[in-house]
Amino acid sequence: MTRFITKQKSATKNVIPGSPVFVGNRKEENIRIRLIGYDEDIIEEIELQAVSELTDYLTKYKRIWINIDGLHDVELIREVGRFFEIHTLILEDIANTGQRPKVDIEENYIFTSIKMMFLNKEKHQLEAEQVSMYLLKNTLITFQERQGDVFEPVRERLRNKTGRVRNYNTTYLKYCLLDVIVDNYNFLMETFGEKVEDLEDKILLQPNKNTLQEINKYKIELNYFRKAIRPAREAINSFRALKTELITKKEQPFFNDLNDLVQRSYDSVENYKSMLSEQLTVYSTNVNNRLNDIMKILTIFSVVFIPITFIAGIYGTNFEYIPELRYRSGYFVMWGVILLTVLIMLGYFKYKKWF
């Protein structure tokens, strides 16, 4: 299954623009709609069975966060779109899990699509989930591919009335959700960074095929990370230039700080990519050096045995008259000549610093 490119299903061919079609892998069996209504004094969490039930709560609470888990039910997405008058092109982006991170802004809404990253501990690889956020005045709607996310700390802050989130409007809530997504980027980068840095000792001390496989594996994971974080950085950076009543002067500094956080993640990705490239170069150099050392030793042995073979070849001939054959100590003299030749050659190689 490809991770880098989400394959467009045949259902998207010849489809009228603005027609939501689910693109991606189904990650949830059932759709879940959760609503959190809150203000400075109260908070209530409700799980809804149908979109039509929202009517009873929109005027009940000062601020509302609606979270929808599961994107395969296109008809439900259409129903949400009709209820909140969401443009069909945005609904199309929500249903397409291969959508590039982006920010769209109009007078009465801000739409954001971004990737939430996870580390699959079983496969030891990164996975991405698309999260779409549709911000209205006092209402935030989030769409996720499946249940389970990094938003639980924000929910705890809402429940426990910690920080500003209960006192500020839903724009600040959206910032908090984006903030935990980007914080998770940095956490994952720290996790991978430790592994990448640990490779340096392996490369210098005992490089082998497993080390090379690890380098290539981390390069693939960082490329996958970069595919998500690069457009996310561009999308979050666009908040700096947004002119809308939905983001006040009081909230703008938070989005500026968010841009700094995502830039830090992006810089980490680029730094570790460069480090892996350098490690691959060092690995290749070390392997070549080891091969050269082996070839040097083998060459020395070959050169040393050439004169020995020459001497042995002379005395292995079948001529009857060889002067030294009559010497009583001729055998030992031959061995002396051989050993002396070896020592002279090794001394010469050492003098030349060839080993």
Secondary structure, 3 states (H helix, E strand, C coil): CCCCCCCCCHHHCCCCCCCCCCECCCCCCCCEEEEEEECCCCEEEEEECCHHHHHHCCCCCCEEEEEEECCCCHHHHHHHHHHHCCCHHHHHHHHECCCCCEEEECCCCEEEEEEEEEEECCCCEEEEEEEEEEEECCEEEEEECCCCCCCHHHHHHHHHCCCCCCCCCHHHHHHHHHHHHHHHHHHHHHHHHHHHHHHHHHHHHCCCHHHHHHHHHHHHHHHHHHHHHHHHHHHHHHHHHCCCCCCCCCCHHHHHHHHHHHHHHHHHHHHHHHHHHHHHHHHHHHHHHHHHHHHHHHHHHHHHHHHHHHHHHHHCCCCCCCHHHHCCCHHHHHHHHHHHHHHHHHHHHHHCCCC
